[in-house]
Amino acid sequence: MEPKPVSAQRSLTRAVEEGVMSPGDADLCACFLSESRALRGLSLPRVNLYASTLSRCRRFLDTDFDQATVDDLYGAVAAEVSQARREITPELVRQMIREEMGREETPPMTGPQ
């Protein structure tokens, strides 16, 4: 199944709507992703992953990407990686699904019956 090419743009748009990223940041990321796809031959799933990662890392920056220093970027990546290494629990999985799908509530998960 071929991934949807709009997933990356949807991630960036959602980040702008949620106030995580400025429109300028989203444009800069979109240019980076387009260039990476064209010049480096990145696959659509990889581009979509990059868009999602850029959105998550942006949450840990105090400035726009174009004003960030290398140290700022390393700090944001380290914070995102640290956040990603949280203990995986059913509640955390539900929270991640809600965030990804843009929903407030997710039905409770039930184990095998």
C-alpha positions as CSV (number, residue, x, y, z in Angstrom):
1,M,0.0,0.0,0.0
2,E,1.5,3.3,-1.1
3,P,1.5,5.9,1.7
4,K,-0.4,9.1,1.2
5,P,2.0,11.9,0.1
6,V,-0.1,14.4,2.1
7,S,0.7,12.9,5.5
8,A,3.8,15.1,5.9
9,Q,1.9,18.2,5.1
10,R,-0.9,17.2,7.4
11,S,1.6,16.8,10.2
12,L,3.0,20.3,9.6
13,T,-0.5,21.8,9.3
14,R,-1.6,20.2,12.5
15,A,1.5,21.5,14.3
16,V,0.7,25.1,13.1
17,E,-3.0,24.7,14.1
18,E,-1.9,23.5,17.6
19,G,0.5,26.4,18.0
20,V,3.5,24.1,18.2
21,M,5.1,25.5,15.0
22,S,4.8,28.9,13.3
23,P,3.7,29.0,9.7
24,G,7.3,30.0,8.8
25,D,8.6,26.9,10.5
26,A,6.1,24.8,8.6
27,D,7.2,26.3,5.3
28,L,10.8,25.8,6.1
29,C,10.2,22.2,7.1
30,A,8.1,21.6,3.9
31,C,11.0,22.9,1.8
32,F,13.5,20.7,3.6
33,L,11.3,17.7,3.1
34,S,10.7,18.4,-0.6
35,E,14.4,18.9,-1.1
36,S,15.3,15.8,0.8
37,R,12.8,13.7,-1.2
38,A,14.1,15.1,-4.5
39,L,17.8,15.2,-3.9
40,R,18.3,12.4,-1.5
41,G,15.7,10.1,-2.9
42,L,13.9,9.7,0.4
43,S,10.8,7.5,0.4
44,L,7.4,8.8,1.3
45,P,7.3,6.9,4.6
46,R,10.7,8.4,5.5
47,V,9.5,11.9,4.6
48,N,6.3,11.4,6.7
49,L,8.5,10.2,9.6
50,Y,10.7,13.3,9.3
51,A,7.7,15.6,9.3
52,S,6.4,14.0,12.5
53,T,9.8,14.1,14.1
54,L,10.3,17.7,13.2
55,S,6.9,18.6,14.8
56,R,7.7,16.7,18.0
57,C,11.2,18.2,18.3
58,R,9.8,21.7,17.7
59,R,7.9,21.4,21.0
60,F,11.2,21.6,22.8
61,L,12.6,24.7,21.1
62,D,12.1,28.2,22.4
63,T,12.6,29.8,19.0
64,D,11.8,29.2,15.4
65,F,13.9,26.7,13.4
66,D,15.5,29.5,11.3
67,Q,16.7,31.3,14.5
68,A,17.8,28.1,16.4
69,T,21.4,27.4,17.1
70,V,23.0,24.0,16.6
71,D,23.0,23.6,20.4
72,D,19.2,24.5,20.5
73,L,18.5,21.8,17.9
74,Y,20.6,19.1,19.7
75,G,18.8,20.0,22.9
76,A,15.4,19.6,21.3
77,V,16.3,16.3,19.8
78,A,17.7,15.1,23.1
79,A,14.5,16.2,24.9
80,E,12.3,14.4,22.3
81,V,14.3,11.2,22.5
82,S,14.1,11.3,26.3
83,Q,10.4,11.9,26.0
84,A,10.1,9.0,23.6
85,R,11.8,6.6,26.0
86,R,9.0,6.9,28.5
87,E,7.7,3.6,29.9
88,I,5.1,2.3,27.4
89,T,1.8,1.8,29.2
90,P,-1.7,1.2,27.7
91,E,-2.6,4.8,28.8
92,L,0.4,6.2,27.0
93,V,-0.5,4.3,23.8
94,R,-4.1,5.7,24.0
95,Q,-2.7,9.2,24.5
96,M,-0.4,8.8,21.5
97,I,-3.2,7.5,19.4
98,R,-5.4,10.5,20.4
99,E,-2.7,12.9,19.6
100,E,-2.0,11.4,16.2
101,M,-5.7,11.1,15.3
102,G,-6.5,14.5,16.7
103,R,-9.2,13.1,19.0
104,E,-10.0,14.0,22.5
105,E,-11.1,10.5,23.6
106,T,-10.2,7.0,22.6
107,P,-12.2,4.0,23.7
108,P,-10.6,2.0,26.5
109,M,-8.4,-0.8,25.3
110,T,-9.4,-4.3,26.3
111,G,-7.1,-7.3,26.4
112,P,-7.8,-10.7,24.8
113,Q,-11.1,-12.2,25.9
